[in-house]
Amino acid sequence: MKIVIDSNIFVSSFFWKGNPRKVFDRVTNGIDELYITDEILEEIRNVMYRKKFDVEKHEIDDYIKIIDYFSQKIIHNGKIENISRDIDDNKILKCAIEGKVDFIITGDNDLLVLKEYQTVKIVSSKEYLEIV
């Protein structure tokens, strides 16, 4: 499957085991094809830098490199439309459309409430694993 993973799933996969980690493992095992943008990578980095996580910079840099290595990079063409009720989520939708992916995997209710955008299904990590 071609997928976009929201930053909250990446962060969860780094810190905890469970469904988010299983989703990311599918990517690193070559089962799913991951699409990402520099904006999404930057958001992951910024979230992981928060004091509450207490992660060393080199660990974050290494994780970002791993994500980048296993991803197909999408370069946004033009303006991002306002689709989600949270404008920060529009970059996820734009990446999915430009990458022609099958699924967006997220834990964000602002995206999950959409259920689908154009031809892209929007699901939680648990739902995705049940589908595949």
N, C-alpha and C positions, 0 to 999 in steps of 0.2 A: 504494500500500500504506500501511497505517497501521502505524507503527513506534515502538518505544522504543529509544533508543540509550543504551547504558551509558556511564558517565563515561570509561572507558578508551578508548573509540572517539572521543569528543569530543576528549580530550587528544591522542591520536595524530593526529587530523585537523588540529589546530591546528599541531602541530610538524613533521609530516612529510606528504609526499605518499603516495599509495598507496590501498589499498582503503578505509581509514577516511575519507579525504578524499572519495573517490568517493561513499561512502554519504551523507555530509553534503551534498555537492553536489547529490545527488538531492532533498534536502529544500529547499535554497535555490533550486533550479530548479523547484520546485512539482510534482515527480514523486511524492514520498512525503509523507505527512502525519505529522509528528512530535508525539509526546505526551511531556510532561515534568512534573515536580513541582518545587516549590521545594527539596525535599531533594536531588534530583538536581543541580539547579543549584548548590547550596551545596557539594556534594561535588566538582563540577568545579572550582569556584573554589578550594577548599582544596587540591586536588591541584596545580593550576597555580601556587599560591603557594609550592610547595616550592622551596628554594634551588637544587636541581639544575637547575631549568628556567630560572632567572634571567630572569623575565618582569616587565616593569613593570606596576604595578597598573592603570594606565589601559588597557593592552592586554588584560589579563584582563577588566576591566569591559566593554570594548567587545565582546569575544568572547561573554561571558555575555549581553549585550544582543542580539547577533545570534541566538544560540540561542533566547532568550526570544521574540524577534520572530517567528521561524519555527515556533513551537511552539503546540500546544494545551495549556493548563495543566490539569492534573488536581489536584484538591484531595482528599487522602485522607480517606475516611470511615471512622472507627473504627480499631481496632487492626490492625497489620500482622501477618499470620500468619508463623510460622517455617516456611519452605518450603526455602530454600537452606541448605546446610551452612555458609555464611557469612551471618550474620544481617544484615550491611550490604547484602546483595543483595536482601533481601526487598522493599525499597522499589521496586526495578526491576520485580519481579514484580507487585506491587500496582498500580503505575502501568499496566502492560500490561493487567491484567485490568479495571481500572476504565475504561481508554480503549478497551477492546474492540479491541485492535490485532492485527495479523496476525503480527508478528515482534518479538522482542527481538534486537538486534544487539550482540554483546559479544565481548570477548577474554578474559573471565574464565572459567577452567575450572570454578569452582564453579557457574556458571550453565550453561555449555555441556554439562556432564555430564547435566543434566536433559533436554536435547534438546527438550522440549515441556512446557508447564505449562498444564493445561486445554486451551484451543484455540490457545494462542500457541506458535509455533515459536521455538526459541532457537538462533541460528546466529552464526557468525563473520561479519565483514564480507566476507570472500572468498566464503563460502558464499551469503550473501545476494545478492551481485552475480551469482553464477552462476545463481541461481534466477530473478532478475528479468531 
